[in-house]
Amino acid sequence: MISKTTMKNSSFKPVSKASMVLGMLLVSGYSYAQSINMDFSNEYNATSIHAQGDAYFIDKVKELTDGDIGITLHTGGALGKL
């Protein structure tokens, strides 16, 4: 556990403030009122078992969030390499 003295003398303070602000935004109704779209990358082809599992996951996310979270699956390394 981190002591209060360590917290005062370290660089954790700005990070903890930012985390607190982010947490408050997530709890507020503002963030829940928006929808979001994300890209999901997969290096395997669209017919692979990996891509089928990814598609199942994406369908479940869409179903459980009532469409508020949209995910586009990009297979075959379409988004490039790291």
Secondary structure, DSSP 8 states (H G I E B T S, - for coil): ---HHHHHTSTHHHHHHHHHHHHHHHHSHHHHT--EEEEEE-SS-TTSHHHHHHHHHHHHHHHHTTTSEEEEEE-TTTT---
